[in-house]
Each structure stands twice: as C-alpha cells, then as structure tokens.
Amino acid sequence: MENKIKHLELIQGLINRMSSNSFMLKGWAVTLVAGIFALSANGADKRFFIIAYIPVLVFWFLDAYYLFQEKLYIYLYNEVRLKDNNEIDFDLRTERFKTKIAKPYLKCFFSKTEIFYYLPLALICTITIFIVLK
C-alpha cells in the first residue's frame, strides 16, 4: 500500500504544480496588459495598445496547455487509484489518456475557466483601444 500512496502523492504534486502554473499565468497576463497600457498612455504611439493582445493570447494558450496537462494527470491519478499495490510502477506518462478527451487542447482552450478569464481581458483591451484611438 505504501507504493500506491507514494505514486498518488507524486501525481498529486504534479497536478498541484499545473494548477499553480495556471494561477501564475493569469496574474502575469493582467500585469503585462496593465503595464503595456501604462507605457502606451505616456505619449507613445497609440497603436502600442494593440500589443496588449499578445500577452492575452500567449498566456491563454499556455494556460490551456497547463489545464490540458492537469486533466491528463487526473486520469492517471484515477488509474493508479484503482490499481493493486503490486501493479504500481511509478509511471508518470500520460500519452495514453489523450484519446479519452475529445479535441483535447481545444476543449481546454474554450473551457469555462479560460473563457471567463481571458475573454473579458481581451474585451477590456478592445474597449480601451476604441476609447484611446477615438
């Protein structure tokens, strides 16, 4: 039973790391967008506001990737949870679970947690650009 618990703790650590990375990316996205707006407001060319979309899109793609990885490790966790102790091999590969998620990356990219965070951020960028370039 000890091997099973150790393997599950390993997987749980990876899941926690993916969640932490996702949280950090969301914070960095807002910070960079605000920084770009602040720099653009100080007399620079107003077209620099359009650059604010770059961190939104880049961090959205990265965040979706971490969410996808997290889902794969949750599948692995559930598989290991059901194994007998003598079957534990400490395997952390998740490739075999990619077929269990239909359109895996796109599903994560358009998940509720991603849409409700990055879409409003992109809309704020759009509204700010229309106000400033008016």
N, C-alpha and C positions, 0 to 999 in steps of 0.2 A: 504493500500500500504506500510505502514511503516514496518509491519511484514515481508512482502516479501523481502524488501530491507535488513532488518536485517539478515534474513535467508541466502540470497545470499551473504552478506558480511561475514557471518560465514563460508560458504562453500569456498568462495574465499580465506579466510585466511588459510584454510586447504590446498587448492591447492598450495598456495604460500609456505607454510611450507614444503610440499612434494618436491617442486622444489628446495628449499634451501637445504634440506637434500641431494638431489641428487647432487647438486653442491659441497657440502662439502665432500661427499664421493669420488667424483672424485679427489678432491685436496688431501685428505688423502691417496688415493691409490698411487698417484705419489710420495708423500712424503715418505711413507713407503717403496716403492720399491727402491727409491733413497737411503734411509737410510740403507736398507739391503745390497745394492750394496756397499755402503761406508764401512760398517762394514766388509763385506766379502773381500774387497780389502786389508785390513790391515793385511795380513798374516794369516788370519783364513783359515780353511779348505775350499777349493774351492767349495765343494758341498753345502755350505750355499747359494750359488747363486740360487739354486733350490727353496729355501724357498721364494724367491721373487714372485713365482707364487701364494702363499697362499693369500696375500692381494689382488692381482688382481682378483682372483676368488671370494673371500669373498665379496669384495666391488662390484663386478659385480652383484652377486646375490642380495645384499642389494639394490643396485641402481635400479635394475629391479623391486624389490618389491615396492620401492617408486614410480616408474613410473606407475606401475600397480595401486597402490592406487590413484595416481593423476588422472588416466583415470576414475576410478570409481567415484571420486568426480566431475569430469567434467560431467559425465552422470547425477549425482544427481543435479548439478547446472542447467543443461538444463531442467530437470524435474520440478524443483522448478520455474524456469523462466517462464514456461508455465502455472503454477497453478494460480488460483484466490486467492486473498488476504485472503478470509475466509477459504481456504483449507490449509493454512500454519500451519504446526505442529512442525516445527523446528527439524524434524527427520534428523539425520545425518548418518543413517545406509545405507550401500551401497551393502549389500549382494545380493539384487535382481538384480543388474546390472552385476554380474559375468557371467551370462549366455549370455549376449549380446556380450561378447568378446570371440571369438573362441580361444581355447587354451590360456587363458588369460596371465598366467605368462610367458610361453614360447614366446609368441608374444612380450611381453615387454623385455624379456631377449635378444632376437635377433632383437630388433628394431634398426633402423639406428643410433640413438643417443648412444646406448650402444655398438654396434658393432664397430663403427668408433672411439670409445674412448678406450675400453678395449682390443680389438683385437690388435691394434698397440702396446699397452703397453705390452701385452703378447709376441708379436713378438720381441720387444726390449729386453725383458727378455731372450728369446730364443737365439737371436743373441749374446747378452752379454755372456751367458753361453757357447756358442760354441767358442767364442773368448778366454775366460778366461781358459776354460778347455782344450784347444788345446795343 
